[in-house]
Amino acid sequence: MGELRWRVGVDRETCIGSGICAATAPNHFTLDADRSRPLAELVEPDDVVIDAAESCPVEAIAVSDASTGERLAPEE
């Protein structure tokens, strides 16, 4: 059985560059050209990534289980 990983994505069209994600999870997000981007598409599970996705004011961040595609955040 493979190691659990999360897939992290940012919709750069939706992102407004508030920087909340980078402040909440600086090891996972950075601002690039006034838009957020994940430092890695696949990450080990870390609650701070969920916190960052849930804190995004425009819900531009999506976190899902990399093996199943199940959406983990933000909650729908």
All heavy atoms as a GROMACS GRO file, in nm:
protein
  561
    1MET      N    1   0.085  -0.119   0.000
    1MET     CA    2   0.000   0.000   0.000
    1MET      C    3   0.088   0.124   0.000
    1MET      O    4   0.186   0.133   0.074
    1MET     CB    5  -0.090  -0.002   0.124
    1MET     CG    6  -0.189   0.108   0.127
    1MET     SD    7  -0.311   0.073   0.258
    1MET     CE    8  -0.383   0.232   0.271
    2GLY      N    9   0.053   0.221  -0.083
    2GLY     CA   10   0.134   0.342  -0.096
    2GLY      C   11   0.118   0.437   0.020
    2GLY      O   12   0.024   0.428   0.099
    3GLU      N   13   0.210   0.527   0.027
    3GLU     CA   14   0.209   0.629   0.131
    3GLU      C   15   0.101   0.732   0.101
    3GLU      O   16   0.083   0.772  -0.014
    3GLU     CB   17   0.347   0.697   0.131
    3GLU     CG   18   0.372   0.788   0.247
    3GLU     CD   19   0.515   0.840   0.246
    3GLU    OE1   20   0.606   0.769   0.200
    3GLU    OE2   21   0.533   0.953   0.291
    4LEU      N   22   0.027   0.773   0.203
    4LEU     CA   23  -0.080   0.871   0.184
    4LEU      C   24  -0.022   1.005   0.145
    4LEU      O   25   0.074   1.054   0.207
    4LEU     CB   26  -0.162   0.885   0.314
    4LEU     CG   27  -0.278   0.984   0.308
    4LEU    CD1   28  -0.382   0.941   0.206
    4LEU    CD2   29  -0.342   0.996   0.444
    5ARG      N   30  -0.077   1.062   0.040
    5ARG     CA   31  -0.035   1.195  -0.007
    5ARG      C   32  -0.158   1.278  -0.036
    5ARG      O   33  -0.264   1.225  -0.069
    5ARG     CB   34   0.046   1.183  -0.137
    5ARG     CG   35   0.175   1.111  -0.121
    5ARG     CD   36   0.283   1.210  -0.102
    5ARG     NE   37   0.412   1.143  -0.103
    5ARG     CZ   38   0.520   1.198  -0.055
    5ARG    NH1   39   0.516   1.318  -0.004
    5ARG    NH2   40   0.634   1.136  -0.057
    6TRP      N   41  -0.142   1.408  -0.024
    6TRP     CA   42  -0.246   1.501  -0.064
    6TRP      C   43  -0.201   1.576  -0.188
    6TRP      O   44  -0.083   1.608  -0.203
    6TRP     CB   45  -0.273   1.601   0.047
    6TRP     CG   46  -0.342   1.546   0.168
    6TRP    CD1   47  -0.397   1.422   0.184
    6TRP    CD2   48  -0.363   1.614   0.291
    6TRP    NE1   49  -0.451   1.410   0.309
    6TRP    CE2   50  -0.432   1.526   0.377
    6TRP    CE3   51  -0.331   1.741   0.336
    6TRP    CZ2   52  -0.469   1.562   0.506
    6TRP    CZ3   53  -0.367   1.776   0.465
    6TRP    CH2   54  -0.436   1.688   0.548
    7ARG      N   55  -0.297   1.605  -0.275
    7ARG     CA   56  -0.272   1.688  -0.393
    7ARG      C   57  -0.321   1.829  -0.361
    7ARG      O   58  -0.435   1.847  -0.317
    7ARG     CB   59  -0.345   1.631  -0.514
    7ARG     CG   60  -0.318   1.707  -0.645
    7ARG     CD   61  -0.381   1.636  -0.763
    7ARG     NE   62  -0.346   1.495  -0.773
    7ARG     CZ   63  -0.231   1.448  -0.822
    7ARG    NH1   64  -0.139   1.530  -0.866
    7ARG    NH2   65  -0.211   1.317  -0.827
    8VAL      N   66  -0.235   1.927  -0.382
    8VAL     CA   67  -0.268   2.066  -0.350
    8VAL      C   68  -0.267   2.147  -0.480
    8VAL      O   69  -0.170   2.141  -0.557
    8VAL     CB   70  -0.165   2.127  -0.252
    8VAL    CG1   71  -0.200   2.271  -0.220
    8VAL    CG2   72  -0.156   2.043  -0.126
    9GLY      N   73  -0.374   2.220  -0.503
    9GLY     CA   74  -0.382   2.303  -0.622
    9GLY      C   75  -0.437   2.440  -0.589
    9GLY      O   76  -0.514   2.456  -0.493
   10VAL      N   77  -0.395   2.538  -0.668
   10VAL     CA   78  -0.446   2.674  -0.654
   10VAL      C   79  -0.501   2.718  -0.789
   10VAL      O   80  -0.431   2.711  -0.890
   10VAL     CB   81  -0.336   2.772  -0.608
   10VAL    CG1   82  -0.389   2.915  -0.606
   10VAL    CG2   83  -0.282   2.734  -0.471
   11ASP      N   84  -0.626   2.762  -0.790
   11ASP     CA   85  -0.685   2.819  -0.911
   11ASP      C   86  -0.636   2.962  -0.920
   11ASP      O   87  -0.684   3.051  -0.850
   11ASP     CB   88  -0.837   2.813  -0.902
   11ASP     CG   89  -0.904   2.868  -1.026
   11ASP    OD1   90  -0.842   2.947  -1.100
   11ASP    OD2   91  -1.022   2.834  -1.047
   12ARG      N   92  -0.536   2.985  -1.005
   12ARG     CA   93  -0.472   3.117  -1.013
   12ARG      C   94  -0.564   3.222  -1.075
   12ARG      O   95  -0.540   3.341  -1.059
   12ARG     CB   96  -0.338   3.106  -1.084
   12ARG     CG   97  -0.238   3.028  -0.996
   12ARG     CD   98  -0.104   3.007  -1.061
   12ARG     NE   99  -0.034   3.126  -1.102
   12ARG     CZ  100   0.052   3.194  -1.027
   12ARG    NH1  101   0.077   3.154  -0.904
   12ARG    NH2  102   0.113   3.300  -1.074
   13GLU      N  103  -0.669   3.181  -1.143
   13GLU     CA  104  -0.766   3.276  -1.196
   13GLU      C  105  -0.856   3.328  -1.083
   13GLU      O  106  -0.898   3.443  -1.084
   13GLU     CB  107  -0.852   3.211  -1.305
   13GLU     CG  108  -0.774   3.173  -1.429
   13GLU     CD  109  -0.716   3.293  -1.502
   13GLU    OE1  110  -0.788   3.394  -1.517
   13GLU    OE2  111  -0.599   3.286  -1.542
   14THR      N  112  -0.885   3.242  -0.986
   14THR     CA  113  -0.970   3.278  -0.874
   14THR      C  114  -0.892   3.350  -0.764
   14THR      O  115  -0.944   3.441  -0.698
   14THR     CB  116  -1.037   3.152  -0.815
   14THR    OG1  117  -1.113   3.089  -0.918
   14THR    CG2  118  -1.129   3.186  -0.699
   15CYS      N  119  -0.766   3.311  -0.746
   15CYS     CA  120  -0.682   3.366  -0.639
   15CYS      C  121  -0.673   3.518  -0.648
   15CYS      O  122  -0.656   3.574  -0.756
   15CYS     CB  123  -0.542   3.304  -0.649
   15CYS     SG  124  -0.426   3.365  -0.526
   16ILE      N  125  -0.685   3.582  -0.532
   16ILE     CA  126  -0.673   3.729  -0.526
   16ILE      C  127  -0.542   3.773  -0.461
   16ILE      O  128  -0.518   3.891  -0.441
   16ILE     CB  129  -0.793   3.793  -0.452
   16ILE    CG1  130  -0.803   3.741  -0.308
   16ILE    CG2  131  -0.921   3.769  -0.531
   16ILE    CD1  132  -0.907   3.813  -0.222
   17GLY      N  133  -0.458   3.676  -0.426
   17GLY     CA  134  -0.327   3.708  -0.370
   17GLY      C  135  -0.332   3.767  -0.230
   17GLY      O  136  -0.247   3.848  -0.194
   18SER      N  137  -0.428   3.724  -0.149
   18SER     CA  138  -0.439   3.779  -0.013
   18SER      C  139  -0.319   3.742   0.073
   18SER      O  140  -0.287   3.813   0.168
   18SER     CB  141  -0.568   3.730   0.054
   18SER     OG  142  -0.557   3.593   0.088
   19GLY      N  143  -0.256   3.628   0.043
   19GLY     CA  144  -0.139   3.584   0.119
   19GLY      C  145  -0.172   3.510   0.247
   19GLY      O  146  -0.081   3.470   0.320
   20ILE      N  147  -0.300   3.490   0.275
   20ILE     CA  148  -0.337   3.418   0.397
   20ILE      C  149  -0.279   3.277   0.396
   20ILE      O  150  -0.230   3.229   0.498
   20ILE     CB  151  -0.490   3.416   0.415
   20ILE    CG1  152  -0.542   3.558   0.441
   20ILE    CG2  153  -0.530   3.323   0.528
   20ILE    CD1  154  -0.692   3.571   0.438
   21CYS      N  155  -0.282   3.212   0.281
   21CYS     CA  156  -0.230   3.074   0.275
   21CYS      C  157  -0.080   3.071   0.303
   21CYS      O  158  -0.032   2.984   0.376
   21CYS     CB  159  -0.260   3.012   0.139
   21CYS     SG  160  -0.191   3.102   0.000
   22ALA      N  161  -0.006   3.166   0.246
   22ALA     CA  162   0.139   3.169   0.267
   22ALA      C  163   0.172   3.203   0.412
   22ALA      O  164   0.271   3.153   0.466
   22ALA     CB  165   0.204   3.269   0.172
   23ALA      N  166   0.089   3.284   0.475
   23ALA     CA  167   0.111   3.317   0.616
   23ALA      C  168   0.073   3.198   0.706
   23ALA      O  169   0.139   3.172   0.805
   23ALA     CB  170   0.029   3.440   0.655
   24THR      N  171  -0.032   3.127   0.668
   24THR     CA  172  -0.080   3.013   0.746
   24THR      C  173   0.011   2.891   0.729
   24THR      O  174   0.039   2.820   0.825
   24THR     CB  175  -0.224   2.976   0.704
   24THR    OG1  176  -0.308   3.089   0.725
   24THR    CG2  177  -0.277   2.858   0.784
   25ALA      N  178   0.055   2.868   0.606
   25ALA     CA  179   0.135   2.749   0.575
   25ALA      C  180   0.255   2.786   0.487
   25ALA      O  181   0.261   2.750   0.370
   25ALA     CB  182   0.048   2.646   0.505
   26PRO      N  183   0.351   2.859   0.544
   26PRO     CA  184   0.464   2.906   0.463
   26PRO      C  185   0.552   2.795   0.406
   26PRO      O  186   0.623   2.818   0.308
   26PRO     CB  187   0.543   2.995   0.560
   26PRO     CG  188   0.503   2.947   0.697
   26PRO     CD  189   0.361   2.900   0.683
   27ASN      N  190   0.544   2.676   0.463
   27ASN     CA  191   0.620   2.563   0.408
   27ASN      C  192   0.550   2.498   0.290
   27ASN      O  193   0.604   2.406   0.229
   27ASN     CB  194   0.647   2.459   0.516
   27ASN     CG  195   0.740   2.510   0.623
   27ASN    OD1  196   0.824   2.596   0.598
   27ASN    ND2  197   0.726   2.459   0.743
   28HIS      N  198   0.428   2.546   0.259
   28HIS     CA  199   0.350   2.484   0.152
   28HIS      C  200   0.307   2.580   0.042
   28HIS      O  201   0.275   2.536  -0.068
   28HIS     CB  202   0.226   2.417   0.211
   28HIS     CG  203   0.259   2.302   0.301
   28HIS    ND1  204   0.296   2.179   0.254
   28HIS    CD2  205   0.263   2.293   0.436
   28HIS    CE1  206   0.321   2.098   0.355
   28HIS    NE2  207   0.302   2.166   0.467
   29PHE      N  208   0.301   2.712   0.072
   29PHE     CA  209   0.254   2.809  -0.027
   29PHE      C  210   0.347   2.930  -0.034
   29PHE      O  211   0.408   2.967   0.066
   29PHE     CB  212   0.113   2.861   0.010
   29PHE     CG  213   0.008   2.754   0.008
   29PHE    CD1  214  -0.025   2.686   0.124
   29PHE    CD2  215  -0.057   2.720  -0.108
   29PHE    CE1  216  -0.121   2.586   0.124
   29PHE    CE2  217  -0.152   2.620  -0.110
   29PHE     CZ  218  -0.184   2.553   0.006
   30THR      N  219   0.350   2.990  -0.151
   30THR     CA  220   0.422   3.115  -0.170
   30THR      C  221   0.343   3.203  -0.265
   30THR      O  222   0.256   3.153  -0.338
   30THR     CB  223   0.565   3.089  -0.225
   30THR    OG1  224   0.638   3.211  -0.222
   30THR    CG2  225   0.562   3.035  -0.367
   31LEU      N  226   0.371   3.331  -0.263
   31LEU     CA  227   0.308   3.422  -0.359
   31LEU      C  228   0.404   3.442  -0.475
   31LEU      O  229   0.522   3.467  -0.455
   31LEU     CB  230   0.273   3.556  -0.295
   31LEU     CG  231   0.161   3.554  -0.192
   31LEU    CD1  232   0.135   3.695  -0.140
   31LEU    CD2  233   0.034   3.495  -0.248
   32ASP      N  234   0.351   3.429  -0.594
   32ASP     CA  235   0.429   3.441  -0.717
   32ASP      C  236   0.348   3.526  -0.813
   32ASP      O  237   0.236   3.488  -0.850
   32ASP     CB  238   0.452   3.300  -0.773
   32ASP     CG  239   0.529   3.300  -0.903
   32ASP    OD1  240   0.605   3.394  -0.928
   32ASP    OD2  241   0.513   3.203  -0.979
   33ALA      N  242   0.400   3.643  -0.849
   33ALA     CA  243   0.327   3.735  -0.937
   33ALA      C  244   0.190   3.769  -0.879
   33ALA      O  245   0.089   3.770  -0.948
   33ALA     CB  246   0.315   3.677  -1.077
   34ASP      N  247   0.188   3.797  -0.748
   34ASP     CA  248   0.066   3.835  -0.676
   34ASP      C  249  -0.041   3.728  -0.674
   34ASP      O  250  -0.158   3.758  -0.655
   34ASP     CB  251   0.009   3.966  -0.731
   34ASP     CG  252   0.103   4.083  -0.711
   34ASP    OD1  253   0.176   4.082  -0.609
   34ASP    OD2  254   0.104   4.173  -0.795
   35ARG      N  255  -0.002   3.604  -0.695
   35ARG     CA  256  -0.095   3.492  -0.685
   35ARG      C  257  -0.026   3.382  -0.606
   35ARG      O  258   0.095   3.364  -0.612
   35ARG     CB  259  -0.134   3.437  -0.823
   35ARG     CG  260  -0.208   3.536  -0.912
   35ARG     CD  261  -0.347   3.564  -0.857
   35ARG     NE  262  -0.424   3.650  -0.944
   35ARG     CZ  263  -0.438   3.780  -0.927
   35ARG    NH1  264  -0.378   3.841  -0.828
   35ARG    NH2  265  -0.513   3.851  -1.007
   36SER      N  266  -0.106   3.304  -0.536
   36SER     CA  267  -0.052   3.193  -0.458
   36SER      C  268  -0.017   3.077  -0.549
   36SER      O  269  -0.079   3.057  -0.654
   36SER     CB  270  -0.156   3.147  -0.356
   36SER     OG  271  -0.111   3.031  -0.289
   37ARG      N  272   0.081   3.001  -0.506
   37ARG     CA  273   0.110   2.874  -0.572
   37ARG      C  274   0.164   2.779  -0.465
   37ARG      O  275   0.232   2.820  -0.372
   37ARG     CB  276   0.206   2.887  -0.688
   37ARG     CG  277   0.346   2.919  -0.653
   37ARG     CD  278   0.436   2.915  -0.778
   37ARG     NE  279   0.569   2.957  -0.744
   37ARG     CZ  280   0.662   2.882  -0.687
   37ARG    NH1  281   0.635   2.756  -0.657
   37ARG    NH2  282   0.780   2.929  -0.658
   38PRO      N  283   0.130   2.651  -0.479
   38PRO     CA  284   0.183   2.553  -0.384
   38PRO      C  285   0.331   2.530  -0.413
   38PRO      O  286   0.374   2.534  -0.529
   38PRO     CB  287   0.100   2.427  -0.411
   38PRO     CG  288   0.047   2.444  -0.548
   38PRO     CD  289   0.038   2.591  -0.574
   39LEU      N  290   0.409   2.506  -0.310
   39LEU     CA  291   0.550   2.475  -0.328
   39LEU      C  292   0.568   2.335  -0.385
   39LEU      O  293   0.669   2.306  -0.450
   39LEU     CB  294   0.626   2.491  -0.197
   39LEU     CG  295   0.629   2.634  -0.142
   39LEU    CD1  296   0.699   2.637  -0.007
   39LEU    CD2  297   0.698   2.728  -0.240
   40ALA      N  298   0.470   2.247  -0.361
   40ALA     CA  299   0.471   2.112  -0.416
   40ALA      C  300   0.327   2.070  -0.443
   40ALA      O  301   0.237   2.103  -0.366
   40ALA     CB  302   0.537   2.015  -0.320
   41GLU      N  303   0.305   1.998  -0.553
   41GLU     CA  304   0.171   1.952  -0.585
   41GLU      C  305   0.128   1.838  -0.494
   41GLU      O  306   0.013   1.828  -0.454
   41GLU     CB  307   0.165   1.907  -0.731
   41GLU     CG  308   0.029   1.857  -0.772
   41GLU     CD  309   0.024   1.803  -0.914
   41GLU    OE1  310   0.127   1.803  -0.984
   41GLU    OE2  311  -0.086   1.761  -0.953
   42LEU      N  312   0.221   1.750  -0.461
   42LEU     CA  313   0.192   1.638  -0.372
   42LEU      C  314   0.265   1.658  -0.240
   42LEU      O  315   0.385   1.684  -0.239
   42LEU     CB  316   0.237   1.506  -0.436
   42LEU     CG  317   0.163   1.464  -0.562
   42LEU    CD1  318   0.224   1.338  -0.619
   42LEU    CD2  319   0.015   1.445  -0.536
   43VAL      N  320   0.189   1.650  -0.132
   43VAL     CA  321   0.246   1.673   0.001
   43VAL      C  322   0.202   1.563   0.096
   43VAL      O  323   0.100   1.497   0.074
   43VAL     CB  324   0.206   1.811   0.058
   43VAL    CG1  325   0.251   1.923  -0.032
   43VAL    CG2  326   0.056   1.820   0.083
   44GLU      N  327   0.279   1.545   0.202
   44GLU     CA  328   0.235   1.456   0.309
   44GLU      C  329   0.124   1.526   0.384
   44GLU      O  330   0.123   1.650   0.395
   44GLU     CB  331   0.353   1.426   0.402
   44GLU     CG  332   0.459   1.341   0.337
   44GLU     CD  333   0.566   1.297   0.434
   44GLU    OE1  334   0.539   1.294   0.555
   44GLU    OE2  335   0.676   1.266   0.387
   45PRO      N  336   0.027   1.452   0.436
   45PRO     CA  337  -0.082   1.514   0.509
   45PRO      C  338  -0.032   1.605   0.621
   45PRO      O  339   0.058   1.568   0.697
   45PRO     CB  340  -0.159   1.394   0.565
   45PRO     CG  341  -0.133   1.287   0.466
   45PRO     CD  342   0.010   1.307   0.424
   46ASP      N  343  -0.089   1.724   0.626
   46ASP     CA  344  -0.051   1.824   0.726
   46ASP      C  345  -0.172   1.914   0.747
   46ASP      O  346  -0.219   1.978   0.652
   46ASP     CB  347   0.069   1.904   0.674
   46ASP     CG  348   0.128   1.999   0.777
   46ASP    OD1  349   0.060   2.029   0.878
   46ASP    OD2  350   0.241   2.045   0.756
   47ASP      N  351  -0.222   1.918   0.870
   47ASP     CA  352  -0.342   1.996   0.899
   47ASP      C  353  -0.330   2.142   0.860
   47ASP      O  354  -0.430   2.207   0.829
   47ASP     CB  355  -0.379   1.986   1.047
   47ASP     CG  356  -0.437   1.849   1.082
   47ASP    OD1  357  -0.479   1.776   0.991
   47ASP    OD2  358  -0.438   1.816   1.203
   48VAL      N  359  -0.209   2.196   0.858
   48VAL     CA  360  -0.192   2.337   0.824
   48VAL      C  361  -0.230   2.363   0.677
   48VAL      O  362  -0.276   2.472   0.644
   48VAL     CB  363  -0.048   2.385   0.858
   48VAL    CG1  364   0.054   2.333   0.760
   48VAL    CG2  365  -0.042   2.536   0.867
   49VAL      N  366  -0.218   2.262   0.591
   49VAL     CA  367  -0.260   2.276   0.451
   49VAL      C  368  -0.412   2.290   0.444
   49VAL      O  369  -0.465   2.374   0.370
   49VAL     CB  370  -0.210   2.158   0.366
   49VAL    CG1  371  -0.264   2.166   0.224
   49VAL    CG2  372  -0.058   2.153   0.365
   50ILE      N  373  -0.482   2.209   0.524
   50ILE     CA  374  -0.628   2.220   0.532
   50ILE      C  375  -0.667   2.357   0.586
   50ILE      O  376  -0.757   2.423   0.533
   50ILE     CB  377  -0.687   2.108   0.620
   50ILE    CG1  378  -0.656   1.971   0.562
   50ILE    CG2  379  -0.836   2.129   0.643
   50ILE    CD1  380  -0.727   1.935   0.436
   51ASP      N  381  -0.598   2.403   0.690
   51ASP     CA  382  -0.626   2.534   0.748
   51ASP      C  383  -0.610   2.644   0.643
   51ASP      O  384  -0.692   2.736   0.634
   51ASP     CB  385  -0.534   2.563   0.866
   51ASP     CG  386  -0.560   2.474   0.986
   51ASP    OD1  387  -0.668   2.411   0.992
   51ASP    OD2  388  -0.472   2.467   1.075
   52ALA      N  389  -0.504   2.635   0.562
   52ALA     CA  390  -0.480   2.736   0.459
   52ALA      C  391  -0.593   2.735   0.356
   52ALA      O  392  -0.643   2.841   0.316
   52ALA     CB  393  -0.346   2.712   0.392
   53ALA      N  394  -0.634   2.616   0.313
   53ALA     CA  395  -0.743   2.606   0.214
   53ALA      C  396  -0.873   2.660   0.271
   53ALA      O  397  -0.946   2.732   0.202
   53ALA     CB  398  -0.760   2.461   0.170
   54GLU      N  399  -0.902   2.626   0.396
   54GLU     CA  400  -1.025   2.674   0.459
   54GLU      C  401  -1.022   2.825   0.486
   54GLU      O  402  -1.127   2.888   0.493
   54GLU     CB  403  -1.050   2.598   0.590
   54GLU     CG  404  -1.076   2.450   0.573
   54GLU     CD  405  -1.211   2.417   0.511
   54GLU    OE1  406  -1.297   2.506   0.503
   54GLU    OE2  407  -1.230   2.301   0.470
   55SER      N  408  -0.903   2.883   0.498
   55SER     CA  409  -0.889   3.026   0.526
   55SER      C  410  -0.892   3.112   0.402
   55SER      O  411  -0.908   3.234   0.412
   55SER     CB  412  -0.757   3.051   0.601
   55SER     OG  413  -0.757   2.985   0.724
   56CYS      N  414  -0.877   3.052   0.285
   56CYS     CA  415  -0.874   3.130   0.161
   56CYS      C  416  -1.008   3.202   0.142
   56CYS      O  417  -1.113   3.138   0.137
   56CYS     CB  418  -0.846   3.039   0.042
   56CYS     SG  419  -0.845   3.127  -0.116
   57PRO      N  420  -1.006   3.335   0.129
   57PRO     CA  421  -1.132   3.409   0.120
   57PRO      C  422  -1.212   3.382  -0.008
   57PRO      O  423  -1.332   3.408  -0.011
   57PRO     CB  424  -1.089   3.556   0.130
   57PRO     CG  425  -0.946   3.557   0.090
   57PRO     CD  426  -0.890   3.424   0.129
   58VAL      N  427  -1.146   3.330  -0.112
   58VAL     CA  428  -1.216   3.303  -0.238
   58VAL      C  429  -1.216   3.154  -0.274
   58VAL      O  430  -1.251   3.117  -0.386
   58VAL     CB  431  -1.158   3.387  -0.354
   58VAL    CG1  432  -1.186   3.536  -0.331
   58VAL    CG2  433  -1.010   3.362  -0.372
   59GLU      N  434  -1.176   3.068  -0.178
   59GLU     CA  435  -1.173   2.923  -0.197
   59GLU      C  436  -1.097   2.883  -0.324
   59GLU      O  437  -1.141   2.798  -0.401
   59GLU     CB  438  -1.314   2.864  -0.196
   59GLU     CG  439  -1.384   2.882  -0.062
   59GLU     CD  440  -1.516   2.808  -0.052
   59GLU    OE1  441  -1.569   2.763  -0.155
   59GLU    OE2  442  -1.566   2.796   0.060
   60ALA      N  443  -0.981   2.945  -0.344
   60ALA     CA  444  -0.900   2.915  -0.462
   60ALA      C  445  -0.811   2.792  -0.444
   60ALA      O  446  -0.755   2.742  -0.541
   60ALA     CB  447  -0.812   3.036  -0.497
   61ILE      N  448  -0.799   2.743  -0.321
   61ILE     CA  449  -0.712   2.630  -0.291
   61ILE      C  450  -0.796   2.504  -0.279
   61ILE      O  451  -0.899   2.504  -0.211
   61ILE     CB  452  -0.635   2.652  -0.160
   61ILE    CG1  453  -0.549   2.777  -0.170
   61ILE    CG2  454  -0.550   2.529  -0.125
   61ILE    CD1  455  -0.491   2.823  -0.038
   62ALA      N  456  -0.752   2.398  -0.346
   62ALA     CA  457  -0.818   2.268  -0.334
   62ALA      C  458  -0.718   2.166  -0.284
   62ALA      O  459  -0.606   2.159  -0.332
   62ALA     CB  460  -0.874   2.225  -0.469
   63VAL      N  461  -0.760   2.090  -0.184
   63VAL     CA  462  -0.678   1.983  -0.129
   63VAL      C  463  -0.757   1.854  -0.146
   63VAL      O  464  -0.875   1.848  -0.109
   63VAL     CB  465  -0.646   2.005   0.020
   63VAL    CG1  466  -0.557   1.894   0.074
   63VAL    CG2  467  -0.581   2.141   0.043
   64SER      N  468  -0.693   1.753  -0.203
   64SER     CA  469  -0.760   1.625  -0.224
   64SER      C  470  -0.666   1.511  -0.192
   64SER      O  471  -0.543   1.528  -0.190
   64SER     CB  472  -0.811   1.613  -0.368
   64SER     OG  473  -0.704   1.620  -0.459
   65ASP      N  474  -0.724   1.395  -0.168
   65ASP     CA  475  -0.647   1.273  -0.148
   65ASP      C  476  -0.590   1.236  -0.285
   65ASP      O  477  -0.664   1.218  -0.382
   65ASP     CB  478  -0.739   1.164  -0.094
   65ASP     CG  479  -0.666   1.034  -0.066
   65ASP    OD1  480  -0.591   0.986  -0.153
   65ASP    OD2  481  -0.686   0.979   0.044
   66ALA      N  482  -0.459   1.225  -0.296
   66ALA     CA  483  -0.394   1.201  -0.425
   66ALA      C  484  -0.432   1.065  -0.483
   66ALA      O  485  -0.436   1.050  -0.605
   66ALA     CB  486  -0.243   1.213  -0.412
   67SER      N  487  -0.461   0.967  -0.400
   67SER     CA  488  -0.491   0.834  -0.453
   67SER      C  489  -0.637   0.815  -0.492
   67SER      O  490  -0.667   0.743  -0.586
   67SER     CB  491  -0.448   0.725  -0.354
   67SER     OG  492  -0.520   0.737  -0.234
   68THR      N  493  -0.728   0.884  -0.423
   68THR     CA  494  -0.871   0.865  -0.451
   68THR      C  495  -0.935   0.984  -0.520
   68THR      O  496  -1.042   0.972  -0.578
   68THR     CB  497  -0.949   0.839  -0.321
   68THR    OG1  498  -0.946   0.958  -0.241
   68THR    CG2  499  -0.894   0.721  -0.244
   69GLY      N  500  -0.871   1.102  -0.510
   69GLY     CA  501  -0.931   1.222  -0.566
   69GLY      C  502  -1.035   1.285  -0.475
   69GLY      O  503  -1.093   1.388  -0.508
   70GLU      N  504  -1.060   1.223  -0.359
   70GLU     CA  505  -1.160   1.277  -0.265
   70GLU      C  506  -1.118   1.416  -0.219
   70GLU      O  507  -1.006   1.436  -0.174
   70GLU     CB  508  -1.173   1.185  -0.144
   70GLU     CG  509  -1.269   1.238  -0.039
   70GLU     CD  510  -1.268   1.156   0.090
   70GLU    OE1  511  -1.198   1.054   0.096
   70GLU    OE2  512  -1.338   1.198   0.182
   71ARG      N  513  -1.210   1.510  -0.231
   71ARG     CA  514  -1.183   1.648  -0.188
   71ARG      C  515  -1.182   1.654  -0.037
   71ARG      O  516  -1.274   1.609   0.030
   71ARG     CB  517  -1.288   1.741  -0.246
   71ARG     CG  518  -1.260   1.886  -0.216
   71ARG     CD  519  -1.365   1.971  -0.283
   71ARG     NE  520  -1.343   2.110  -0.254
   71ARG     CZ  521  -1.365   2.207  -0.341
   71ARG    NH1  522  -1.410   2.178  -0.460
   71ARG    NH2  523  -1.343   2.331  -0.306
   72LEU      N  524  -1.074   1.714   0.017
   72LEU     CA  525  -1.059   1.727   0.162
   72LEU      C  526  -1.086   1.870   0.209
   72LEU      O  527  -1.132   1.890   0.321
   72LEU     CB  528  -0.919   1.684   0.202
   72LEU     CG  529  -0.879   1.543   0.160
   72LEU    CD1  530  -0.731   1.518   0.188
   72LEU    CD2  531  -0.965   1.441   0.230
   73ALA      N  532  -1.056   1.967   0.125
   73ALA     CA  533  -1.078   2.107   0.161
   73ALA      C  534  -1.077   2.191   0.034
   73ALA      O  535  -1.009   2.156  -0.062
   73ALA     CB  536  -0.970   2.155   0.257
   74PRO      N  537  -1.148   2.302   0.031
   74PRO     CA  538  -1.241   2.342   0.137
   74PRO      C  539  -1.366   2.252   0.133
   74PRO      O  540  -1.396   2.192   0.030
   74PRO     CB  541  -1.276   2.486   0.104
   74PRO     CG  542  -1.256   2.496  -0.045
   74PRO     CD  543  -1.144   2.400  -0.076
   75GLU      N  544  -1.432   2.248   0.246
   75GLU     CA  545  -1.554   2.168   0.253
   75GLU      C  546  -1.658   2.230   0.161
   75GLU      O  547  -1.671   2.351   0.151
   75GLU     CB  548  -1.608   2.162   0.396
   75GLU     CG  549  -1.518   2.082   0.488
   75GLU     CD  550  -1.575   2.069   0.627
   75GLU    OE1  551  -1.690   2.115   0.651
   75GLU    OE2  552  -1.505   2.014   0.713
   76GLU      N  553  -1.731   2.143   0.093
   76GLU     CA  554  -1.833   2.192  -0.001
   76GLU      C  555  -1.965   2.211   0.068
   76GLU      O  556  -1.995   2.157   0.167
   76GLU     CB  557  -1.848   2.093  -0.117
   76GLU     CG  558  -1.721   2.084  -0.197
   76GLU     CD  559  -1.736   1.999  -0.319
   76GLU    OE1  560  -1.786   2.052  -0.419
   76GLU    OE2  561  -1.699   1.882  -0.314
   0.00000   0.00000   0.00000
